[in-house]
Amino acid sequence: MSAAELHGQKINPFEQGFLAFIKGAGPKDNPFDGEKSPVSNHRWAAGWNKAQREAGRKA
């Protein structure tokens, strides 16, 4: 699992995906390997997708 941090606190793959969307990353920028870390890969994608949906509602 990636050890990403925000303000000194570790964040999980879902939060990483959410922040990735906010920072302009695309869905193919998922840092988790789908074969080696399928759960983290899926959670990152779920966070990215949720951020995208929320951005669509605000537009």
C-alpha positions in Angstrom: 0.0 0.0 0.0 1.2 3.5 -0.8 2.2 5.6 2.2 0.8 8.9 1.0 0.4 11.6 3.5 -1.6 14.8 3.9 -0.5 17.3 6.5 1.6 14.5 8.1 -1.3 12.0 8.3 -1.4 8.9 6.2 -4.3 8.7 3.8 -6.0 5.6 2.4 -6.3 4.7 -1.3 -9.9 6.1 -1.5 -8.7 9.5 -0.2 -5.7 9.3 -2.5 -8.0 8.8 -5.5 -10.3 11.6 -4.4 -7.4 14.0 -4.1 -6.0 12.8 -7.4 -9.1 13.9 -9.2 -9.0 17.3 -7.4 -5.4 17.8 -8.5 -6.3 17.0 -12.2 -5.1 13.4 -12.4 -6.9 11.0 -14.8 -8.3 7.6 -14.0 -5.3 5.9 -15.6 -3.0 7.7 -13.1 -3.9 5.1 -10.5 -0.6 4.2 -8.7 -1.9 0.8 -7.5 -1.3 -2.2 -9.7 -4.5 -4.0 -10.4 -2.9 -7.4 -10.1 -0.6 -6.9 -7.1 -3.0 -4.6 -5.1 -6.5 -5.1 -6.5 -8.3 -3.8 -3.4 -6.2 -0.6 -3.2 -6.6 -0.2 -7.0 -10.4 -0.5 -6.7 -10.6 1.8 -3.7 -8.4 4.5 -5.4 -10.7 4.3 -8.4 -13.8 4.6 -6.2 -12.4 7.7 -4.6 -11.6 9.2 -8.0 -15.1 8.4 -9.3 -16.8 9.9 -6.2 -14.9 13.1 -6.6 -15.8 13.2 -10.3 -19.5 12.7 -9.5 -19.4 15.4 -6.8 -17.8 17.8 -9.2 -20.5 17.1 -11.7 -23.2 18.0 -9.2 -21.6 21.3 -8.4 -21.2 22.3 -12.0 
